[in-house]
């Protein structure tokens, strides 16, 4: 599925909201994040480095509290190919195997479709990215991005760079549509600057490639 197609079809068909209601519990640089998956589509991030593996199968097959429902789907967007890797949970595993083994790096995200009528909770466990590990490349064009560290704030507070032509697309629960936030065409940052919750991912369009530099230190946030 192409990116622009997803932006259109998700806006028209998603029954859920791509936000996450998250709680963060952390001691030093290790902790966990509880992210709520509403019925329908959710756009969530991987906020921690899971040393057991940041694969779809591990993050969601082992992360969801209780029974993982058949029909749960994870869509990871590959910005290099402009296509989605789709993993479907059925008969106790994610299929196909190559999609189940797809890595979702810290600071990236995926659409998760909850097929049920009730909320699910996914628990992300791992280490907080620090130093150069908290920095990430931002490719030109579309990508799904998120904060590499589990802190909330505006895009400006999280130091997401903004150049003329850049756009953040957040999912609006009430309107069932994306809300765009454009960079100031005169180079003044994000205008306005959207709030990014812990565990929330968003579509980012970059007019030119760049770097999201955090150099985060858990002892000096």
C-alpha positions in Angstrom: 0.0 0.0 0.0 1.4 3.4 -0.9 1.8 6.1 1.7 -0.7 8.6 0.2 -3.2 5.8 -0.2 -2.9 4.9 3.5 -3.3 8.5 4.5 -6.5 8.7 2.6 -8.0 5.2 3.3 -7.1 5.3 7.0 -8.8 8.7 7.3 -11.9 7.3 5.7 -12.1 3.9 7.3 -10.4 3.8 10.7 -12.8 3.2 13.5 -10.3 4.0 16.1 -7.8 6.7 16.9 -4.1 6.7 16.4 -3.3 7.9 19.8 -2.1 6.1 22.9 -3.0 6.6 26.5 0.3 5.7 28.1 1.7 5.4 31.5 5.5 5.4 32.1 7.2 3.6 35.0 11.0 3.7 35.0 13.9 3.2 37.3 17.2 4.5 36.0 17.3 3.6 32.3 15.0 0.6 32.3 11.2 0.5 32.5 8.0 -0.2 30.7 5.3 1.8 29.0 1.6 0.7 28.9 -0.1 1.8 25.7 -3.8 1.5 25.1 -5.0 0.1 21.8 -8.5 1.3 21.1 -10.9 -0.7 18.8 -9.9 0.0 15.2 -6.7 1.6 14.0 -4.0 2.9 16.4 -0.7 4.6 15.5 1.7 3.7 18.2 5.5 4.0 18.7 8.1 1.7 20.1 9.3 3.8 23.0 11.9 1.4 24.5 14.7 -0.8 23.4 13.6 -4.4 24.1 16.7 -6.5 24.5 14.7 -9.6 23.7 14.1 -8.1 20.2 12.1 -5.3 18.7 10.3 -7.5 16.3 6.5 -7.3 15.7 6.1 -10.8 17.1 7.9 -9.9 20.4 6.6 -6.4 20.8 2.9 -7.3 20.3 2.7 -11.1 20.5 4.3 -10.9 24.0 3.4 -7.3 24.8 -0.4 -7.5 24.8 -1.9 -8.2 28.2 -4.2 -11.2 28.2 -5.1 -13.0 25.0 -4.0 -11.6 21.7 -7.1 -11.6 19.5 -7.1 -13.3 16.1 -7.3 -10.6 13.5 -5.0 -8.2 15.2 -2.9 -6.6 12.5 0.4 -4.6 12.6 1.3 -2.5 9.7 4.9 -1.3 9.6 5.7 1.3 7.0 9.0 0.9 5.2 10.0 4.3 4.0 12.8 3.0 1.8 10.3 1.0 -0.3 7.2 3.1 0.3 5.3 0.0 1.3 3.8 -1.6 4.4 5.0 -4.9 6.0 1.7 -6.5 7.2 1.7 -9.0 10.1 -1.6 -10.7 11.0 -2.1 -12.5 14.2 -3.9 -15.8 13.7 -3.9 -19.2 15.4 -1.5 -18.0 18.1 1.2 -16.4 15.9 1.9 -13.5 13.6 2.0 -14.4 9.9 3.8 -14.4 7.6 7.1 -15.2 9.3 9.1 -12.4 7.5 6.5 -9.9 8.7 6.5 -11.3 12.2 10.3 -10.8 12.3 10.1 -7.2 11.1 12.0 -4.9 13.5 10.3 -1.7 14.7 13.2 0.4 15.9 13.0 2.7 18.9 11.6 6.0 17.7 9.5 4.5 14.9 6.0 3.2 15.0 3.3 1.2 13.3 -0.4 1.1 12.7 -2.0 -1.5 15.0 -5.6 -2.7 14.2 -7.5 -3.9 17.2 -10.3 -6.1 15.8 -12.3 -6.2 19.0 -14.9 -3.9 20.7 -12.8 -3.3 23.8 -9.5 -1.7 24.6 -6.3 -3.7 24.7 -3.2 -2.8 26.6 0.3 -3.4 25.1 3.2 -3.3 27.5 6.6 -2.2 26.0 9.5 -3.2 28.1 13.1 -2.2 27.7 15.9 0.4 28.1 15.6 4.1 27.5 17.7 5.2 24.5 20.5 7.5 25.6 23.3 9.4 24.0 23.8 8.9 20.3 21.3 6.0 20.4 18.5 8.6 21.1 19.3 10.3 17.8 17.7 9.2 14.6 17.8 9.9 10.9 14.8 11.5 9.2 14.5 10.4 5.6 13.1 12.7 2.9 9.5 12.0 2.1 7.1 10.1 4.3 8.0 8.1 7.4 6.4 7.1 10.7 8.3 8.6 13.5 8.1 9.1 17.3 10.2 10.2 20.2 13.1 7.9 20.9 12.7 8.5 24.6 9.5 8.0 26.6 8.7 11.7 27.4 5.8 13.7 26.2 5.8 17.3 24.9 5.3 19.4 21.9 7.3 18.7 18.7 9.3 21.8 19.5 10.0 20.7 23.1 11.1 17.3 21.8 13.5 19.1 19.4 11.9 17.7 16.2 13.6 19.8 13.5 11.3 21.7 11.2 12.3 23.0 7.7 10.0 24.7 5.2 7.9 22.1 3.5 7.9 19.6 6.5 4.5 18.3 7.8 3.4 16.3 10.8 0.2 14.3 10.4 -1.6 13.4 13.6 -4.7 11.3 13.7 -7.8 13.0 15.1 -10.2 10.7 17.1 -13.2 12.9 16.8 -13.0 13.8 13.1 -11.6 10.4 12.0 -9.0 12.3 9.9 -5.4 13.4 9.9 -4.7 16.8 11.3 -1.6 18.4 9.5 0.9 20.6 11.3 3.1 22.5 8.9 6.5 23.9 9.5 6.7 27.7 9.3 7.5 28.6 5.7 9.9 31.3 7.0 11.9 28.8 9.1 10.4 29.6 12.4 9.8 26.0 13.5 6.4 24.3 13.9 3.5 26.6 13.7 1.6 25.5 15.7 3.7 22.8 17.5 1.6 19.7 18.1 1.6 17.7 21.4 3.2 14.3 21.1 2.2 11.8 23.8 4.3 9.0 25.2 3.8 5.9 22.9 2.3 8.0 20.1 3.7 7.9 16.6 2.9 10.2 13.6 3.4 10.4 9.9 6.2 12.8 9.1 6.8 14.3 5.7 10.3 15.8 5.3 11.1 18.0 2.3 14.8 17.0 2.8 16.5 14.4 4.9 17.7 15.4 8.3 18.6 14.2 11.8 16.5 14.3 15.0 19.2 15.0 17.6 18.4 14.3 21.2 21.6 13.2 22.9 19.3 12.2 25.8 20.8 11.5 29.3 18.4 9.9 31.8 20.3 11.6 34.6 20.1 15.0 33.0 16.8 15.1 31.0 
